């Protein structure tokens, strides 16, 4: 079995870099609205692991719920 680095060397492309927190957030938000820039989908797109993606989605979900609760609380008082 070949190592992934051997395939990268043969194709002439560098391995994708790990995504930053801002890039993960941008992917989550663009996925929410079902729009994605080409740079997030191409072969040179940063690599996002499933754990980071799920954690960012839960944090985003919690922020949206908190914002909705604050909005409802502000309207009812």
Beta strands, then each sheet from edge to edge (+ up, - down):
end
